[in-house]
Amino acid sequence: MPLTLTKETGAGLVDANSYADVADGDAYHAGHLYASAWTGATTASKTAALVMATRLIDGEYQFGGVKSADSQALQWPRYRCPDPDRDATLGVGLLLTSYNWVPENLVPKPVVQAACELARELLITDRTAAPAGEGLKYYNDAGKQTGYDKSDTRPIIPAVVQALLAKYGALIKSKSGSVKLVRV
């Protein structure tokens, strides 16, 4: 059975499984210098990559605010997620009113772009696979020794995707047991 992609529109869909669709990915990669992994992929592969990218983003990030609806399938849209690109306060006489939240009925463009970028990366290589030499410090084979550096591993979420998402949340560091505190 083929995978059906359901893009989150900002309505808090109960069956959404992606922040971007193939058309979003095609538009994003039209301006990308290294788009060949995306442009050379089939529509079915692009669809699967976008769904997997969304799963990884939702699993690896703690976003500001809370889900807009308890029933929504994905982390976005969100209520009271700070938006650093919006004016923090607008003066109305002496009363200051806060307007610096991402609207609770949309998925920010950088989140859509992050899903597209991560989908391309997933088409290149499985970023969730165990690293070579997992559990080994050295491996000896007929007198040839191979050493493994535990700290030299490819992150699941690449730096470009982390940069796109940094305005709205923090990467969950599984080893630290802590997440960035955002006051609302």
C-alpha atoms as an extended CHARMM CRD file, in Angstrom:
* protein
*
       184  EXT
         1         1  MET       CA              0.0000000000        0.0000000000        0.0000000000  PROA      1               0.0000000000
         2         2  PRO       CA              1.5010000000        3.3650000000       -0.9910000000  PROA      2               0.0000000000
         3         3  LEU       CA              2.2260000000        5.9550000000        1.6600000000  PROA      3               0.0000000000
         4         4  THR       CA             -0.2430000000        8.8350000000        1.7700000000  PROA      4               0.0000000000
         5         5  LEU       CA              1.3040000000       12.1500000000        2.7800000000  PROA      5               0.0000000000
         6         6  THR       CA             -0.9860000000       14.4630000000        4.7470000000  PROA      6               0.0000000000
         7         7  LYS       CA              0.5340000000       17.9220000000        5.1340000000  PROA      7               0.0000000000
         8         8  GLU       CA             -0.1510000000       19.8950000000        8.3100000000  PROA      8               0.0000000000
         9         9  THR       CA             -1.8670000000       23.0950000000        7.1780000000  PROA      9               0.0000000000
        10        10  GLY       CA             -1.9500000000       24.8410000000       10.5370000000  PROA      10              0.0000000000
        11        11  ALA       CA             -5.3780000000       23.4350000000       11.3830000000  PROA      11              0.0000000000
        12        12  GLY       CA             -4.0080000000       20.8850000000       13.8680000000  PROA      12              0.0000000000
        13        13  LEU       CA             -4.9510000000       17.8710000000       11.7540000000  PROA      13              0.0000000000
        14        14  VAL       CA             -5.3680000000       14.5410000000       13.5440000000  PROA      14              0.0000000000
        15        15  ASP       CA             -3.9600000000       12.6100000000       10.5800000000  PROA      15              0.0000000000
        16        16  ALA       CA             -1.1010000000       14.8860000000        9.4380000000  PROA      16              0.0000000000
        17        17  ASN       CA              2.2310000000       13.1450000000        8.9400000000  PROA      17              0.0000000000
        18        18  SER       CA              4.3750000000       15.8560000000        7.3240000000  PROA      18              0.0000000000
        19        19  TYR       CA              5.1550000000       19.5500000000        7.5530000000  PROA      19              0.0000000000
        20        20  ALA       CA              5.8060000000       19.7280000000        3.7980000000  PROA      20              0.0000000000
        21        21  ASP       CA              4.5380000000       18.0720000000        0.6530000000  PROA      21              0.0000000000
        22        22  VAL       CA              6.4440000000       17.1680000000       -2.4990000000  PROA      22              0.0000000000
        23        23  ALA       CA              5.5610000000       20.5360000000       -4.1000000000  PROA      23              0.0000000000
        24        24  ASP       CA              7.1020000000       22.3310000000       -1.0880000000  PROA      24              0.0000000000
        25        25  GLY       CA             10.1980000000       20.1680000000       -1.4260000000  PROA      25              0.0000000000
        26        26  ASP       CA             10.4680000000       20.8630000000       -5.1510000000  PROA      26              0.0000000000
        27        27  ALA       CA             10.1460000000       24.6220000000       -4.5600000000  PROA      27              0.0000000000
        28        28  TYR       CA             12.6930000000       24.5760000000       -1.7170000000  PROA      28              0.0000000000
        29        29  HSD       CA             15.2270000000       22.5940000000       -3.7310000000  PROA      29              0.0000000000
        30        30  ALA       CA             14.8250000000       24.7840000000       -6.8300000000  PROA      30              0.0000000000
        31        31  GLY       CA             17.1380000000       27.2460000000       -5.0730000000  PROA      31              0.0000000000
        32        32  HSD       CA             19.4490000000       24.6390000000       -3.5390000000  PROA      32              0.0000000000
        33        33  LEU       CA             22.9910000000       24.1730000000       -4.8590000000  PROA      33              0.0000000000
        34        34  TYR       CA             23.0990000000       20.4900000000       -3.8620000000  PROA      34              0.0000000000
        35        35  ALA       CA             19.6090000000       19.3660000000       -4.8320000000  PROA      35              0.0000000000
        36        36  SER       CA             20.5140000000       16.3470000000       -6.9840000000  PROA      36              0.0000000000
        37        37  ALA       CA             19.5430000000       13.7870000000       -4.3130000000  PROA      37              0.0000000000
        38        38  TRP       CA             16.0940000000       15.3990000000       -4.1880000000  PROA      38              0.0000000000
        39        39  THR       CA             15.5840000000       16.0830000000       -7.8850000000  PROA      39              0.0000000000
        40        40  GLY       CA             16.7310000000       12.5800000000       -8.8380000000  PROA      40              0.0000000000
        41        41  ALA       CA             14.3800000000       10.8340000000       -6.3950000000  PROA      41              0.0000000000
        42        42  THR       CA             10.9920000000        9.3770000000       -7.2530000000  PROA      42              0.0000000000
        43        43  THR       CA              7.8270000000       10.9430000000       -5.8970000000  PROA      43              0.0000000000
        44        44  ALA       CA              7.3560000000        7.9100000000       -3.6150000000  PROA      44              0.0000000000
        45        45  SER       CA             10.8760000000        8.3420000000       -2.1890000000  PROA      45              0.0000000000
        46        46  LYS       CA             10.3500000000       12.0850000000       -1.7100000000  PROA      46              0.0000000000
        47        47  THR       CA              7.0740000000       11.3920000000        0.1050000000  PROA      47              0.0000000000
        48        48  ALA       CA              8.6560000000        8.8280000000        2.4250000000  PROA      48              0.0000000000
        49        49  ALA       CA             11.6140000000       11.1500000000        3.1060000000  PROA      49              0.0000000000
        50        50  LEU       CA              9.3130000000       14.0480000000        4.0470000000  PROA      50              0.0000000000
        51        51  VAL       CA              7.2710000000       11.8660000000        6.4090000000  PROA      51              0.0000000000
        52        52  MET       CA             10.4340000000       10.4750000000        8.0410000000  PROA      52              0.0000000000
        53        53  ALA       CA             11.9590000000       13.9730000000        8.2910000000  PROA      53              0.0000000000
        54        54  THR       CA              8.8540000000       15.1930000000       10.1120000000  PROA      54              0.0000000000
        55        55  ARG       CA              8.9920000000       12.2400000000       12.5260000000  PROA      55              0.0000000000
        56        56  LEU       CA             12.6240000000       13.0050000000       13.3120000000  PROA      56              0.0000000000
        57        57  ILE       CA             11.9930000000       16.7290000000       13.7980000000  PROA      57              0.0000000000
        58        58  ASP       CA              9.0930000000       16.0150000000       16.1610000000  PROA      58              0.0000000000
        59        59  GLY       CA             11.1180000000       13.4220000000       18.0450000000  PROA      59              0.0000000000
        60        60  GLU       CA             14.3450000000       15.3980000000       18.3410000000  PROA      60              0.0000000000
        61        61  TYR       CA             13.0220000000       18.9070000000       19.1250000000  PROA      61              0.0000000000
        62        62  GLN       CA             11.3000000000       20.5500000000       22.0580000000  PROA      62              0.0000000000
        63        63  PHE       CA              9.4820000000       23.5620000000       20.6220000000  PROA      63              0.0000000000
        64        64  GLY       CA              8.3080000000       26.5890000000       22.5570000000  PROA      64              0.0000000000
        65        65  GLY       CA              4.7120000000       26.8650000000       23.6930000000  PROA      65              0.0000000000
        66        66  VAL       CA              2.2850000000       23.9460000000       23.5680000000  PROA      66              0.0000000000
        67        67  LYS       CA              0.3630000000       22.1530000000       20.8520000000  PROA      67              0.0000000000
        68        68  SER       CA             -2.6130000000       24.1680000000       19.6270000000  PROA      68              0.0000000000
        69        69  ALA       CA             -4.9030000000       21.1450000000       20.0760000000  PROA      69              0.0000000000
        70        70  ASP       CA             -4.4750000000       17.9630000000       22.1000000000  PROA      70              0.0000000000
        71        71  SER       CA             -5.7980000000       15.9050000000       19.2080000000  PROA      71              0.0000000000
        72        72  GLN       CA             -3.3100000000       17.0990000000       16.5580000000  PROA      72              0.0000000000
        73        73  ALA       CA             -0.8700000000       14.5070000000       15.2570000000  PROA      73              0.0000000000
        74        74  LEU       CA              2.2670000000       16.6780000000       15.0030000000  PROA      74              0.0000000000
        75        75  GLN       CA              4.0410000000       19.2110000000       17.2190000000  PROA      75              0.0000000000
        76        76  TRP       CA              2.9630000000       22.1150000000       15.0030000000  PROA      76              0.0000000000
        77        77  PRO       CA              0.8870000000       24.2950000000       15.0700000000  PROA      77              0.0000000000
        78        78  ARG       CA              1.6780000000       25.6200000000       18.5350000000  PROA      78              0.0000000000
        79        79  TYR       CA              0.1090000000       28.0340000000       21.0120000000  PROA      79              0.0000000000
        80        80  ARG       CA              2.3580000000       30.6610000000       22.6070000000  PROA      80              0.0000000000
        81        81  CYS       CA              5.5420000000       29.7280000000       20.7960000000  PROA      81              0.0000000000
        82        82  PRO       CA              7.8160000000       32.7930000000       20.8920000000  PROA      82              0.0000000000
        83        83  ASP       CA              8.6690000000       34.2870000000       17.4990000000  PROA      83              0.0000000000
        84        84  PRO       CA             11.8730000000       36.3540000000       17.6480000000  PROA      84              0.0000000000
        85        85  ASP       CA             11.1100000000       37.9120000000       14.2480000000  PROA      85              0.0000000000
        86        86  ARG       CA              7.9240000000       39.6340000000       15.4260000000  PROA      86              0.0000000000
        87        87  ASP       CA              7.7350000000       42.8350000000       17.4590000000  PROA      87              0.0000000000
        88        88  ALA       CA              7.8040000000       41.9230000000       21.1340000000  PROA      88              0.0000000000
        89        89  THR       CA              5.5600000000       44.7630000000       22.2520000000  PROA      89              0.0000000000
        90        90  LEU       CA              3.3890000000       47.3670000000       20.6500000000  PROA      90              0.0000000000
        91        91  GLY       CA              2.7100000000       50.4520000000       22.6840000000  PROA      91              0.0000000000
        92        92  VAL       CA             -0.9290000000       51.4600000000       23.0900000000  PROA      92              0.0000000000
        93        93  GLY       CA             -0.8130000000       54.5050000000       25.3070000000  PROA      93              0.0000000000
        94        94  LEU       CA              0.8150000000       53.2980000000       28.5120000000  PROA      94              0.0000000000
        95        95  LEU       CA             -0.4490000000       49.7550000000       28.0160000000  PROA      95              0.0000000000
        96        96  LEU       CA              2.0420000000       47.3850000000       26.3880000000  PROA      96              0.0000000000
        97        97  THR       CA              0.5640000000       44.3180000000       24.7200000000  PROA      97              0.0000000000
        98        98  SER       CA              2.6610000000       41.3240000000       23.7440000000  PROA      98              0.0000000000
        99        99  TYR       CA              2.3950000000       40.1780000000       20.1210000000  PROA      99              0.0000000000
       100       100  ASN       CA              5.5520000000       38.0970000000       19.7490000000  PROA      100             0.0000000000
       101       101  TRP       CA              3.9610000000       34.6610000000       19.3050000000  PROA      101             0.0000000000
       102       102  VAL       CA              3.8680000000       32.4880000000       16.2130000000  PROA      102             0.0000000000
       103       103  PRO       CA              0.2120000000       32.4930000000       15.1120000000  PROA      103             0.0000000000
       104       104  GLU       CA             -1.3700000000       29.3320000000       16.4880000000  PROA      104             0.0000000000
       105       105  ASN       CA             -2.9210000000       28.4010000000       13.1530000000  PROA      105             0.0000000000
       106       106  LEU       CA              0.1980000000       28.0060000000       11.0320000000  PROA      106             0.0000000000
       107       107  VAL       CA              3.3990000000       26.0570000000       10.6220000000  PROA      107             0.0000000000
       108       108  PRO       CA              6.2920000000       28.5450000000       10.2720000000  PROA      108             0.0000000000
       109       109  LYS       CA              8.1010000000       28.5670000000        6.9370000000  PROA      109             0.0000000000
       110       110  PRO       CA             11.4450000000       27.5790000000        8.5460000000  PROA      110             0.0000000000
       111       111  VAL       CA              9.8070000000       24.4130000000        9.9310000000  PROA      111             0.0000000000
       112       112  VAL       CA              8.5830000000       23.5140000000        6.4230000000  PROA      112             0.0000000000
       113       113  GLN       CA             12.0590000000       24.2840000000        5.0300000000  PROA      113             0.0000000000
       114       114  ALA       CA             13.6930000000       22.1860000000        7.7650000000  PROA      114             0.0000000000
       115       115  ALA       CA             11.5180000000       19.2070000000        6.7970000000  PROA      115             0.0000000000
       116       116  CYS       CA             12.5400000000       19.6560000000        3.1470000000  PROA      116             0.0000000000
       117       117  GLU       CA             16.2470000000       19.9420000000        4.0000000000  PROA      117             0.0000000000
       118       118  LEU       CA             16.1940000000       16.9180000000        6.2940000000  PROA      118             0.0000000000
       119       119  ALA       CA             14.2670000000       14.9140000000        3.6740000000  PROA      119             0.0000000000
       120       120  ARG       CA             17.0800000000       15.5860000000        1.1630000000  PROA      120             0.0000000000
       121       121  GLU       CA             19.6600000000       14.4970000000        3.7140000000  PROA      121             0.0000000000
       122       122  LEU       CA             17.6990000000       11.2830000000        4.3520000000  PROA      122             0.0000000000
       123       123  LEU       CA             17.6830000000       10.5360000000        0.6270000000  PROA      123             0.0000000000
       124       124  ILE       CA             21.4960000000       10.7260000000        0.7120000000  PROA      124             0.0000000000
       125       125  THR       CA             22.0760000000        8.4950000000        3.7520000000  PROA      125             0.0000000000
       126       126  ASP       CA             20.2530000000        6.8870000000        6.6520000000  PROA      126             0.0000000000
       127       127  ARG       CA             21.0030000000        9.3360000000        9.4580000000  PROA      127             0.0000000000
       128       128  THR       CA             19.3370000000        7.0410000000       11.9890000000  PROA      128             0.0000000000
       129       129  ALA       CA             21.6160000000        4.0310000000       11.3530000000  PROA      129             0.0000000000
       130       130  ALA       CA             24.0600000000        2.9040000000       14.0160000000  PROA      130             0.0000000000
       131       131  PRO       CA             27.5400000000        4.3520000000       13.4490000000  PROA      131             0.0000000000
       132       132  ALA       CA             30.3250000000        2.1210000000       12.1620000000  PROA      132             0.0000000000
       133       133  GLY       CA             32.1010000000        0.3810000000       15.0160000000  PROA      133             0.0000000000
       134       134  GLU       CA             29.2870000000        0.9520000000       17.4930000000  PROA      134             0.0000000000
       135       135  GLY       CA             30.3330000000       -0.6170000000       20.7800000000  PROA      135             0.0000000000
       136       136  LEU       CA             33.9580000000       -0.9590000000       19.6800000000  PROA      136             0.0000000000
       137       137  LYS       CA             37.0100000000        1.0690000000       20.4830000000  PROA      137             0.0000000000
       138       138  TYR       CA             39.2740000000       -0.9250000000       18.1490000000  PROA      138             0.0000000000
       139       139  TYR       CA             38.7620000000       -3.7130000000       15.6440000000  PROA      139             0.0000000000
       140       140  ASN       CA             41.5660000000       -6.0870000000       14.6120000000  PROA      140             0.0000000000
       141       141  ASP       CA             41.3520000000       -8.0620000000       11.3810000000  PROA      141             0.0000000000
       142       142  ALA       CA             44.3860000000      -10.1120000000       10.3310000000  PROA      142             0.0000000000
       143       143  GLY       CA             46.7960000000       -7.6550000000       11.8870000000  PROA      143             0.0000000000
       144       144  LYS       CA             45.0390000000       -4.5470000000       10.5700000000  PROA      144             0.0000000000
       145       145  GLN       CA             43.6700000000       -2.4140000000       13.3910000000  PROA      145             0.0000000000
       146       146  THR       CA             40.8210000000        0.0800000000       12.9730000000  PROA      146             0.0000000000
       147       147  GLY       CA             40.1060000000        2.6260000000       15.7230000000  PROA      147             0.0000000000
       148       148  TYR       CA             36.7340000000        4.2870000000       16.3480000000  PROA      148             0.0000000000
       149       149  ASP       CA             36.1400000000        7.6720000000       17.9230000000  PROA      149             0.0000000000
       150       150  LYS       CA             32.8600000000        7.6360000000       19.8820000000  PROA      150             0.0000000000
       151       151  SER       CA             32.4670000000       11.4030000000       19.5860000000  PROA      151             0.0000000000
       152       152  ASP       CA             32.8260000000       11.4080000000       15.7780000000  PROA      152             0.0000000000
       153       153  THR       CA             29.2840000000       10.5100000000       14.7460000000  PROA      153             0.0000000000
       154       154  ARG       CA             26.9240000000       12.0710000000       12.2520000000  PROA      154             0.0000000000
       155       155  PRO       CA             24.0680000000       13.8520000000       14.0590000000  PROA      155             0.0000000000
       156       156  ILE       CA             20.5510000000       12.7350000000       13.1800000000  PROA      156             0.0000000000
       157       157  ILE       CA             19.5550000000       16.3770000000       12.6920000000  PROA      157             0.0000000000
       158       158  PRO       CA             22.1590000000       18.1460000000       10.4940000000  PROA      158             0.0000000000
       159       159  ALA       CA             23.4820000000       21.6010000000       11.4000000000  PROA      159             0.0000000000
       160       160  VAL       CA             21.5120000000       23.3450000000        8.6200000000  PROA      160             0.0000000000
       161       161  VAL       CA             18.2350000000       21.9040000000        9.9190000000  PROA      161             0.0000000000
       162       162  GLN       CA             19.1940000000       22.7980000000       13.4950000000  PROA      162             0.0000000000
       163       163  ALA       CA             19.8110000000       26.3860000000       12.3750000000  PROA      163             0.0000000000
       164       164  LEU       CA             16.3910000000       26.5830000000       10.6910000000  PROA      164             0.0000000000
       165       165  LEU       CA             14.6190000000       25.3160000000       13.8150000000  PROA      165             0.0000000000
       166       166  ALA       CA             16.6590000000       27.1820000000       16.4560000000  PROA      166             0.0000000000
       167       167  LYS       CA             14.2870000000       30.1740000000       16.5750000000  PROA      167             0.0000000000
       168       168  TYR       CA             11.3860000000       28.0090000000       17.6990000000  PROA      168             0.0000000000
       169       169  GLY       CA             12.8510000000       25.4140000000       20.0070000000  PROA      169             0.0000000000
       170       170  ALA       CA             15.8290000000       23.3880000000       21.1190000000  PROA      170             0.0000000000
       171       171  LEU       CA             17.3340000000       20.0880000000       20.0960000000  PROA      171             0.0000000000
       172       172  ILE       CA             16.7230000000       17.5370000000       22.8210000000  PROA      172             0.0000000000
       173       173  LYS       CA             20.0810000000       16.3200000000       24.0640000000  PROA      173             0.0000000000
       174       174  SER       CA             19.4560000000       12.7170000000       25.0130000000  PROA      174             0.0000000000
       175       175  LYS       CA             22.6100000000       12.4410000000       27.1270000000  PROA      175             0.0000000000
       176       176  SER       CA             22.0660000000       15.5880000000       29.1860000000  PROA      176             0.0000000000
       177       177  GLY       CA             18.5200000000       14.8950000000       30.3580000000  PROA      177             0.0000000000
       178       178  SER       CA             17.5970000000       18.5630000000       30.0370000000  PROA      178             0.0000000000
       179       179  VAL       CA             15.8410000000       20.8420000000       27.5740000000  PROA      179             0.0000000000
       180       180  LYS       CA             15.9470000000       24.5820000000       27.0600000000  PROA      180             0.0000000000
       181       181  LEU       CA             13.4960000000       26.4190000000       29.3230000000  PROA      181             0.0000000000
       182       182  VAL       CA             11.3020000000       28.9110000000       27.4910000000  PROA      182             0.0000000000
       183       183  ARG       CA              9.1720000000       31.2470000000       29.6040000000  PROA      183             0.0000000000
       184       184  VAL       CA              5.8030000000       32.2330000000       28.1990000000  PROA      184             0.0000000000
